[in-house]
Amino acid sequence: MTPDLVLTIFIAGIAAGTTLVFAAVGEIITERSGVLNLGVEGMMLVGAVTGFLVNNQIGQPWIGAIAGVLAGAAMGLVHAVFVVGFKTNQVVTGLALVIFGNGLSGYLGTSVVGEPPPATFDPIALPLLSSIPVLGRILFNQDALVYAGYILVAGAWWFVFRTRPGLNLRSVGESPETADAVGISVVKTRYLAVMCGGGFAGLGGAYLSLAQAPSWVPNLTAGRGWIAIALVIFATWNPLRAALGGYLFGCVEALSFRLQAVGVDIPVFFVSMLPYLFTIAVLVVISRGNLTRRLAAPAALGNSFAREER
Amino acid sequence: MSRASAPIRPRLVKRLVPSRSMRIGVRAGAVVCAFILAAIFLLLTGRSVGTIFGAMWDGSFGSPYGQAQTILAAIPLIFTGLAVAIAFRMRLWNIGAEGQFYLGAFGATAVAYAIPTAPAFILLPLMILGGMVGGGAWAFVPGILRARLGVNEIVPSLLLNYVGILLVDYMVHGPWSDPQSFGFPLGKPFSDSATLPTLGDTAVHAGAIVAILAALAISLVLSRTVWGYRVRVIGENARAANYAGFSIARNVVAIMLLSGALAGVGGMVEVSGVVHKIQANISPGFGYTGIIVATLARFSPLAVVPIALLFGALIVAGNELQTVGLPSDIVLMLQAVILLFALAGELFVQYRVQWRPGSSSSAAPAIPSEPERQAAASASPSIEAG
């Protein structure tokens, strides 16, 4: 393995990780409110196809990315209406949204499969920062959405742990009854958190179809939404750790697709299995510290809230 | 609770006992509403609703050919639906039935290619066994992780779907690829003795009987055996089961093995009864639709059968859509919407809407009784995270 190849893997890894970081940070915000959203995969798909279609029409990747956010947030709204409004089971509702998102994105994208987009996000070298040896090329010679990802991670961490609304969010996820008793609207908080998570998932999808691999094929995300959900557990619901994990997973993905370049001759099908197997392996390893992880999980995660039932 | 001057507004009151008639009504209503939504969607995109729904009906229930196709699509759904249902009886979410289905096909194919000349009465049971081993092995992984390490089974079982599909992809592109398939990812055709017989002169294969027997057997095991009783106790109250001395870890693994084996037999009957060889894309999402089937059946093995027929018809109707120039993705959306409506309708099964202000004679007690809580808990179970 040449130093150049290692560098290439890290550069591609940061890009591949950005998709996961967006989705995982969004899911952290959702789960911090006590709502489990297993529909991330479906929301990413809808975000990806919407972003791609809008960009195809007007040639503005930024507008495409924003459209992806809105589409993801709309899917989040649907999840919230069901699990918060109708108090439906959060696991099944999320799965239904994965299936729905799969179908909707496939339907919407029928006409653009394999078409090249008119414009994409291209790398921008940040002045000064990009001239740092090695790190500059890995971290600061990326496209604008990667930088947006850095800001988002820091912002999400600051929001969740250092602001009043973030405290309210966490209290709703830990004990909705208590939060309700002190006058925090559980319903409103959960609606906003789920929509916010959906929006980030949509952005993650749009990043995939507009920057990381600018194209659309059905089922483009290929399980990345589920990897993002696993990352949330790995990150103990902390955005900073989610970033660390996301970029690490991105590097694994980037490495596995370059294995043949480093002389490992295994069929592409086995190479493609690596990110999934790696995710399962990580879940196994982190389960050793099971107690801390269980304590880190929002206590009310997965439970619906009805004010008059106790 | 409020004064007489309070404005009249709807209020949800918990039912003492979930309404049975409402439950059936909600499911039927969910299907009707989903089709109305689909009709609006088609109208908005400028399609002829009559033509499209007509084609869907003719292709599924409306013609003898369609009926056979519907049953053929329902067979794998019965197996994946049973797989999800039995796992959920212990509050386990096996959302890996898709991968277990592929591995079942893998196991059955390995047997079929190893001893192609064996007589059918030996080969077919061995292929079923191969399917059970393949599917069971795939479900064993999330099962043992859950039992020994406390890893939630949802994400591992789902991720293994991708791995299983890739494994079959590899086999049909490589070791099992048919030299006469001109590069298409197909395996060699099965020998006659590796092919399930059809029932009479219909297109329906004997897997239909296996599927119905499986549903009956699972139902009996759950309701009539000691083991089935333990499984239900663990599912409804793990703490009580623990005090009673039932090994939760061992039963988690056992139930996941059984669940995976069921999905695996689904894969076996599909390759042996329908495709007659191994190939890529043997499933249009049978494992995922199985989750919907099991949920709508309220995880009852016997109710899985009729609901699998309905969703089999939907899948077949989806193929029909392609003949009128629409992507079959619409059927995926339709499936999800039916499930979502049925889930939302569950609110009206558990609660009733009270329009009058103030306290009426039928006001619900403030504190639900214990059986009521359990009924509510079993209707909307929560999962542990992590």
Interface residues (C-beta under 8 A of the other chain):
Chain A: E31 L36 L38 V78 F82 F86 K87 T88 N89 Q90 V91 V92 T93 L95 A96 L97 V98 I99 F100 N102 G103 L104 G106 Y107 T110 P218 A222 G223 W226 I227 I229 A230 I233 P267 F269 F270 S272 M273 Y276 L277 T279 I280 L283 V284 S287 R288 N290 R293 R294 A297 P298 L301 G302 N303 S304 A306 E308 E309 R310
Chain B: L12 K14 W93 I95 V141 L145 L149 G150 V151 N152 I154 V155 P156 L158 L159 L160 Y162 V163 L166 L167 D169 Y170 H173 G174 G285 Y288 T289 I291 I292 T295 P327 D329 I330 V331 L332 M333 L334 Q335 A336 V337 L339 L340 L343 A344 E346 L347 A366 I367 P368 S380 P381 S382 I383 E384 A385 G386
